[in-house]
Amino acid sequence: MRTEIPTEIDLGWVTILRDPARVWLLRALCELEAPTISELREVCHTSDPTVRRHLEALEALGLVRAEPAERNGVTSSRPPTRFVIAGDAVERLCALFQLLSEPLVPSPAPAQGLPPGR
């Protein structure tokens, strides 16, 4: 059964996909279970302020949400906030990253005697 592909593109997605840091953050959110900013910083190899700035932008687009922090009862410090992909975007984003992780099939070699396409 063939699934219809939407022809309309949300401009918010274009903004996300052209920024490598946001793509890395979204991929990390798909792979990790409710990571903290520190965990995201380690996976994305960037600074805390950069992670925070991009998380705020993704939250504004409705793709990411902060999970309420829970105390563990052992330490008196405030627990770190954890982040997850919001709503139905998790399925679409994880499917996208799965698709992108699969190797591309090489295109066939051009037939002999035909000029290469432009």
HELIX and SHEET records of a PDB file:
HELIX    1   1 LEU A   11  LEU A   17  1                                   7    
HELIX    2   2 PRO A   20  GLU A   31  1                                  12    
HELIX    3   3 ILE A   37  CYS A   44  1                                   8    
HELIX    4   4 ASP A   48  ALA A   60  1                                  13    
HELIX    5   5 ALA A   89  SER A  101  1                                  13    
SHEET    1   A 2 VAL A  64  GLU A  67  0                                        
SHEET    2   A 2 ARG A  82  ILE A  85 -1                                        
END                                                                             
